[in-house]
Each structure stands twice: as structure tokens, then as C-alpha cells.
Amino acid sequence: MPFGYESSVQVIRRGGKNRQYYLICPAPLAGALELEKGERIEWVVKDRYTLEVRRTPPPASHGRARHG
């Protein structure tokens, strides 16, 4: 059964017209999704009322892992 969490949109104004919008992810939802600090996500707009959040794969590491 689907469940939802409400969250408010926050806006921070930085100088003249520069604004940043923040969407807060409630802790229970982040836990259910097993989100980690610094993880990258992609916002996909399906329509005016539907946003889809997708995990983006981590960048491939270059070089070999160090052992030791």
C-alpha cells in the first residue's frame, strides 16, 4: 500500500533575483529509501503535479583501489 509524507518547499534568496528552492526529504522517507549523505538524485517532471525522483549511478572510479 503506498504511503506519503508531506513536506514544505523552502526558498532562499541570494541577492537580487537569485533564488534556490529546497525540498526537504523527511527522515522516515530517507530511511525507507536508504538514502546516504552526498548521494546524487535526478528530479524528473512527469507533469505539473507529478515529480519522479531517480537515483543516479555513482561515477565510475578511475584507477585501482588501494590495498593496504
Secondary structure, DSSP 8 states (H G I E B T S, - for coil): --------EEEEE-SSS-EEEEE---HHHHHHHT--TT--EEEEEEETTEEEEEE-------S-----
